[in-house]
Amino acid sequence: SVARSLPRRPSLPYRAASARSRSPQLSAGSGSMRGFDKRGACWPASVTPTATSATTTAAAFLYRGTAEYLTGTVPFIREGLAAGEPVAVAVPGLNLRLLLTELGSDAGRVRLLDMTRAGRHPGRIIPSVLCAFADAHPYGRVRIIGEHRWASRAAMEYPVCAQYESLINIAFAGRPVTILCPYDAARLGPQTLADAQACHPLLIDANGER
């Protein structure tokens, strides 16, 4: 696995549509996400996260292919770094290697984890990966990419993953965290994608942000 530490800086309801109504919506000061227009070009949201805003923004990012993946994740990471936010990325090994290559020297400023190892047991993703990083940076907003579902994950782990999705907004309630959860729309099943949309207050895909 690859793990690098961010240097010291001064300074996503059960699977039901109600998750969107009860979870924080994207608003001024809650977080910044990027989406794609119909041509596949990345476009920024008009709001920018503020370091003192005690709100959680969790978005499901549905991507197809390497180009969309990098277009949706790399600007998200670099925006966080530019804002002075601690950034963690926990994704499967193949995608982690893609990000390492694309980020170049910026990779050394990001906490990088192979989710197939760090999150092999889905019940440990929230306490041992996401919350552990947020707890290590208690002052100001943190930014996290967490890709906990991949095509080869065992079907028997699906119920725990679904439970994880339903609890993420509760686990971070009132905390200044911006979370992007990528899903491979080309390889994951329709039920997985439907659950992802139901459990996240914000959705980003090739058609934009909604």
C-alpha positions, -999 to +999 in steps of 0.1 A: +000+000+000+010+036-004+007+060+025+021+095+028+014+119+055+002+155+050+028+179+065+019+199+095+003+232+086-002+263+107-029+277+109-229+101+030-304+075+068-310+041+054-310+037+017-340+059+010-347+092-007-351+108+027-312+108+030-312+138+006-338+157+025-322+152+059-286+156+049-269+190+045-273+204+010-245+222-008-247+258+002-224+288+007-197+277+030-205+240+030-181+228+004-170+229-032-176+202-057-168+199-094-190+183-121-189+176-158-208+193-185-222+173-213-190+176-233-171+160-204-154+192-194-149+199-157-167+229-143-164+243-108-192+250-084-197+286-075-192+282-038-159+276-020-156+258+014-147+279+044-123+265+070-146+274+099-179+262+085-191+233+107-210+215+080-205+182+061-208+179+024-208+144+010-212+138-028-215+106-048-193+109-079-203+085-107-176+082-133-169+062-164-133+056-174-099+070-164-104+105-180-136+112-160-121+098-129-091+121-130-111+151-141-134+147-111-108+138-084-076+157-092-091+192-091-110+183-059-076+174-043-058+204-055-086+228-045-083+214-010-045+218-009-048+254-023-072+262+005-048+248+032-071+219+040-057+185+050-065+160+022-069+123+024-074+099-005-085+063+002-092+045-031-084+011-047-048+005-057-052+010-094-069+044-090-044+053-063-016+048-088-034+069-114-037+097-089+000+094-078+011+099-114-013+128-121-006+147-088+031+146-092+049+165-064+015+173-048+011+137-039+035+142-010+011+166+006-018+141+006-026+112+029-028+083+004-043+049+013-051+018-007-088+012+002-086-024-007-063-028+024-073+000+047-110-006+041-109-043+034-134-048+062-161-022+053-172-018+089-138-002+096-140+024+069-157+051+090-138+047+123-104+037+110-101+056+077-124+086+075-129+096+112-093+087+120-081+113+095-106+139+105-098+134+142-061+139+134-069+174+121-095+188+146-091+224+135-106+236+103-121+218+073-107+185+060-112+170+025-115+133+018-120+111-012-132+076-002-139+049-028-151+020-008-169+000-035-151-016-064-162-042-090-143-071-074-155-065-038-173-096-026-210-096-029-214-108+007-198-074+018-226-054+001-249-051+031-222-037+053-211-013+025-248-001+022-249+004+060-217+024+058-232+047+032-263+053+053-242+063+083-216+086+068-236+118+072-245+109+107-209+101+116-197+135+105-228+156+115-217+191+124-181+186+114-164+206+087-157+178+062-160+177+024-162+141+012-162+128-024-172+091-029-164+078-064-184+050-080-174+033-112-207+036-131-194+014-159-186-016-137-208-014-106-244-028-107-275-006-109-285-014-074-252-001-060-255+031-080-291+036-069-280+032-033-252+056-038-276+083-051-301+077-023-275+080+005-257+111-007-272+146-006-252+156-037-246+137-070-220+144-096-218+127-129-212+134-166-244+155-167-232+178-140-240+184-104-274+179-087 
